[in-house]
Amino acid sequence: PERAGGQAEAQLIRAVQARLSGLRVDGRFGCLTSAALQRWQWQQGSPNTTGAASPEELLVLLGYRDRPAEWRERAAARLRQQGGTWGSPPRPVLS
């Protein structure tokens, strides 16, 4: 049996996957979706670059809210830091 909220969750994941480039839309949140979301977070200037979306990020990603000014400023600084081209976000340091 499917757990409560499973259909709604899969529908939300499909919507997220459709907005992220290069992903197969399957409604499952796996490592490829997480990596694509992390790249989007980095490029958009989100303070969160974990690969797990906050409610605010979902609103921006799905087009319900404009990107906050501080995100735009952070994205511009990250782009300058990367020499004007988007590379991969920095890997977290594991201790």
C-alpha positions as CSV (number, residue, x, y, z in Angstrom):
1,P,0.0,0.0,0.0
2,E,1.1,3.5,-0.8
3,R,1.8,5.7,2.2
4,A,-0.4,8.8,2.9
5,G,0.6,11.7,0.8
6,G,2.6,9.6,-1.6
7,Q,0.7,10.6,-4.7
8,A,0.8,14.3,-3.8
9,E,4.5,14.0,-3.0
10,A,5.3,12.3,-6.3
11,Q,3.3,15.0,-8.2
12,L,5.4,17.7,-6.5
13,I,8.6,15.8,-7.3
14,R,7.6,15.5,-11.0
15,A,6.9,19.2,-11.1
16,V,10.4,19.9,-9.7
17,Q,12.0,17.5,-12.0
18,A,10.3,19.1,-15.0
19,R,11.8,22.5,-14.1
20,L,15.3,21.1,-13.6
21,S,17.2,20.5,-16.9
22,G,18.4,17.1,-17.9
23,L,16.2,15.0,-15.6
24,R,13.9,12.1,-16.4
25,V,10.6,13.0,-14.8
26,D,9.7,9.9,-12.7
27,G,8.3,11.3,-9.5
28,R,11.1,9.8,-7.4
29,F,13.5,11.9,-5.4
30,G,16.9,10.2,-5.9
31,C,20.5,11.2,-6.1
32,L,20.2,12.7,-9.7
33,T,17.3,14.9,-8.6
34,S,19.1,16.0,-5.5
35,A,22.3,16.8,-7.5
36,A,20.3,18.8,-10.1
37,L,18.5,20.7,-7.3
38,Q,21.8,21.4,-5.6
39,R,23.2,22.9,-8.9
40,W,20.0,25.0,-9.3
41,Q,20.3,26.2,-5.7
42,W,23.9,27.2,-6.3
43,Q,23.2,29.0,-9.6
44,Q,20.2,30.8,-8.3
45,G,22.0,32.1,-5.2
46,S,20.0,30.2,-2.6
47,P,21.7,30.2,0.9
48,N,20.8,26.5,1.0
49,T,22.8,24.2,-1.3
50,T,22.1,20.9,0.2
51,G,20.0,19.4,-2.6
52,A,16.9,19.4,-0.5
53,A,14.4,22.2,-1.3
54,S,12.9,24.5,1.3
55,P,9.4,25.8,0.8
56,E,10.7,29.2,-0.4
57,E,12.9,27.5,-2.9
58,L,10.0,25.4,-4.2
59,L,7.9,28.6,-4.7
60,V,10.8,30.2,-6.7
61,L,11.6,27.0,-8.7
62,L,8.0,26.4,-9.7
63,G,7.5,30.1,-10.7
64,Y,5.1,31.2,-7.9
65,R,7.5,33.7,-6.4
66,D,10.3,35.9,-7.8
67,R,13.9,35.2,-6.8
68,P,14.7,37.3,-3.7
69,A,17.2,40.2,-4.3
70,E,19.7,38.6,-1.9
71,W,19.7,35.5,-4.0
72,R,20.4,37.5,-7.1
73,E,23.3,39.2,-5.4
74,R,24.7,35.9,-4.1
75,A,24.3,34.3,-7.5
76,A,26.3,37.1,-9.2
77,A,29.0,36.8,-6.6
78,R,29.2,33.0,-7.1
79,L,29.4,33.5,-10.9
80,R,32.3,36.0,-10.5
81,Q,34.0,33.6,-8.1
82,Q,33.7,30.8,-10.7
83,G,35.3,33.1,-13.4
84,G,32.1,33.9,-15.2
85,T,31.0,30.3,-16.0
86,W,28.9,27.9,-14.0
87,G,30.9,25.0,-12.8
88,S,29.8,22.6,-10.2
89,P,28.9,23.8,-6.7
90,P,31.7,23.2,-4.2
91,R,31.7,19.9,-2.5
92,P,30.9,19.9,1.2
93,V,33.9,19.1,3.4
94,L,33.2,15.9,5.4
95,S,34.8,15.6,8.8
